[in-house]
């Protein structure tokens, strides 16, 4: 019976993640990137990371309550657990990175990792990426 509260919590976490992402879509996806401040950019990245971590927590809670058979590679639950944790561990979705970045900009400091800003042509097609975020000089994004 202890699995039922975990299922309810996981469902609430997933619904919350969906709501956060939908809010970001409504706010950021229909305007040119140049219209947004550094705080807007880091808030969008923060919210995306937060949603990913909510989903990770939901899957981990369900995995923990699903029993030992979920450990087998043939288990759908094991694959879901592995894939979700791998995705949420991506640099762009890590809460420690995105939370610090947001807090720094909120305090008036430069973001540690501003990320590229994609510009669009007048026809709406993606243009060259630039490094205009967080006070960086305009220009091409450096490639590693």
C-alpha positions in Angstrom: 0.0 0.0 0.0 2.9 2.4 0.5 3.2 2.6 -3.3 0.0 4.6 -3.7 1.2 7.8 -2.0 4.4 7.6 -4.1 2.3 7.3 -7.3 0.2 10.3 -6.2 3.4 12.3 -5.5 4.9 11.3 -8.8 1.8 12.3 -10.7 1.8 15.7 -8.9 5.5 16.2 -9.7 4.9 15.4 -13.4 1.9 17.8 -13.5 4.0 20.5 -11.9 6.8 20.0 -14.4 4.4 20.2 -17.2 2.9 23.5 -15.9 6.3 25.1 -15.5 7.3 24.1 -19.0 4.0 25.3 -20.5 4.5 28.7 -18.8 7.9 29.0 -20.3 6.7 28.1 -23.8 4.0 30.7 -23.5 6.4 33.3 -22.3 9.5 32.7 -24.4 8.7 30.7 -27.6 6.8 33.3 -29.5 9.1 36.3 -29.3 12.5 37.0 -30.9 15.3 36.1 -28.6 16.6 39.6 -28.7 13.6 40.8 -26.8 14.6 39.0 -23.6 16.9 40.1 -20.8 19.6 38.0 -19.2 17.3 37.4 -16.4 14.6 36.1 -18.8 17.2 33.7 -20.3 18.4 32.3 -17.1 14.9 32.0 -15.7 13.9 29.9 -18.8 16.9 27.6 -18.3 16.2 27.4 -14.5 12.6 26.4 -15.1 13.7 23.8 -17.7 16.2 22.3 -15.2 13.6 22.4 -12.4 11.1 20.5 -14.5 13.7 17.9 -15.4 14.6 17.4 -11.8 10.9 17.1 -10.8 10.5 14.3 -13.5 13.7 12.6 -12.2 12.3 12.6 -8.7 9.0 11.2 -9.8 10.7 8.3 -11.7 13.1 7.6 -8.9 10.3 7.4 -6.4 8.3 5.0 -8.6 11.5 2.9 -9.3 12.2 2.6 -5.6 8.7 1.3 -4.9 8.5 -1.0 -8.0 10.4 -3.9 -6.5 13.5 -5.9 -7.3 12.4 -7.1 -10.7 12.7 -3.6 -11.9 16.5 -3.9 -11.8 16.6 -6.3 -14.7 17.7 -4.8 -18.0 14.6 -6.3 -19.6 12.3 -4.2 -17.3 10.6 -1.2 -18.8 10.9 0.5 -15.4 14.7 0.0 -15.4 15.0 1.6 -18.9 12.7 4.5 -17.8 14.8 5.0 -14.7 18.1 4.9 -16.5 17.0 7.1 -19.4 15.4 9.7 -17.1 18.4 9.9 -14.8 20.8 10.2 -17.8 18.8 13.0 -19.3 18.4 14.9 -16.0 22.2 14.6 -15.5 22.8 16.7 -18.7 24.8 19.9 -18.0 21.9 22.0 -19.2 19.4 20.4 -16.9 21.5 20.1 -13.7 19.8 22.1 -10.9 23.1 23.1 -9.2 24.3 24.7 -12.4 21.1 26.4 -13.5 20.1 27.4 -9.9 23.5 29.2 -9.4 23.3 30.8 -12.8 19.8 32.2 -12.0 20.7 33.4 -8.5 23.9 35.2 -9.9 21.9 37.1 -12.5 19.1 37.8 -10.0 21.8 39.4 -7.7 23.1 41.5 -10.6 26.2 39.3 -11.3 27.0 37.9 -14.7 25.8 34.4 -15.4 28.6 31.9 -15.1 27.4 30.1 -18.3 25.4 32.4 -20.5 24.9 30.0 -23.3 24.4 31.0 -26.9 21.6 33.2 -28.1 20.0 32.2 -31.3 18.9 35.1 -33.5 16.3 34.9 -36.3 16.1 36.5 -39.7 13.2 38.7 -40.6 11.7 35.6 -42.3 11.8 33.7 -39.0 14.6 31.3 -40.0 17.4 30.7 -37.4 20.3 33.0 -38.0 23.9 32.6 -36.8 24.3 32.0 -33.1 25.8 34.9 -31.2 27.3 35.5 -27.7 25.2 38.5 -26.8 24.0 37.1 -23.4 25.3 38.3 -20.1 27.4 41.2 -21.4 29.5 39.1 -23.8 30.6 40.9 -27.0 28.6 40.0 -30.1 30.1 37.5 -32.4 30.2 33.9 -33.4 29.9 31.3 -30.8 33.3 29.8 -30.1 33.5 26.1 -30.8 35.4 23.8 -28.5 
